[in-house]
Amino acid sequence: MKRRLSWTARLFIAVLLVFSMAMAAFTTARSSLDFGLEDTARSLETSRGRERKQQYEYDEAARQLPLTRAELEEVQPQADAAAEEVRQLKEQRKALRAEKKALEEKAASGNQPEETP
């Protein structure tokens, strides 16, 4: 004997199928949102840690800046003197090279036999 399902049973099965699909979609969406939320929280914590580190480094640099400026004021005259000495030595080298070239030309012209007309 074949027995047909009543309209209430069919309606109940349809409602259960729709509810099951909705729960599956909700579960998938919820897990995706939970993952995104957890990822964002980790990213935020990482950014806050980076910010703390950068603030520490900034504070450290700001603390050492007056010491570095004082050291620069102390060493700058020596650096200027060294730069001036280098400039003078380069000028001297240039003059000595010109003198050497002139002497070599003079020596080369002195070593060549002169032609008599």
SULPE-V974991 format. One record per backbone hydrogen bond with DSSP energy under -1.0 kcal/mol. CO is the residue of the C=O (numbers start at 1). NH is the residue of the N-H. If there is no record, write none. Layout:
[[CO:NH] [CO:NH]]
This chain:
[[6:10] [7:11] [8:12] [9:13] [10:14] [11:15] [12:16] [13:17] [14:18] [15:19] [16:20] [17:21] [18:22] [19:23] [20:24] [21:25] [22:26] [23:27] [24:28] [25:29] [26:30] [27:31] [28:32] [29:33] [30:34] [31:35] [32:36] [33:37] [34:38] [35:39] [36:40] [37:41] [38:42] [39:43] [40:44] [41:45] [42:46] [43:47] [44:48] [45:49] [46:50] [47:51] [48:52] [49:53] [50:54] [51:55] [52:56] [53:57] [54:58] [55:59] [56:60] [57:61] [58:62] [59:63] [60:64] [61:65] [64:68] [65:69] [66:70] [67:71] [68:72] [69:73] [70:74] [71:75] [72:76] [75:79] [76:80] [77:81] [78:82] [79:83] [80:84] [81:85] [82:86] [83:87] [84:88] [85:89] [86:90] [87:91] [88:92] [89:93] [90:94] [91:95] [92:96] [93:97] [94:98] [95:99] [96:100] [97:101] [98:102] [99:103] [100:104] [101:105] [102:106] [103:107] [104:108] [105:109] [106:110] [107:111]]
